[in-house]
Amino acid sequence: KYYADRYQILYAVHAEPRVNRRGEVVNLLHVHMMMNPVSFVDGKNYAESQKENKKFAKHIAKITGDSRWSVCFGDEA
């Protein structure tokens, strides 16, 4: 919903097994999100910025109640 009023979004969620610090295997949620960077509202391109990325990360933390999410964009993933 964060970008849905301006951009087309496709996402997938899956559990990814990882070993935690105690040596236990835990399943972490892993989300892939693809966004058409051209707005269907006005045809303008998404102007990614660090400020916007941080706002999106805060939004994810707020709706999930978990501030440990890592948000990566583009080649960071």
Protein Blocks (a to p, Z undefined) as FASTA:
>chain_A
ZZmmmpccdddddddddddfkopacddddddddddfbdfklopacdddfklmmmmmmmmm
mmnopakbccdehjlZZ
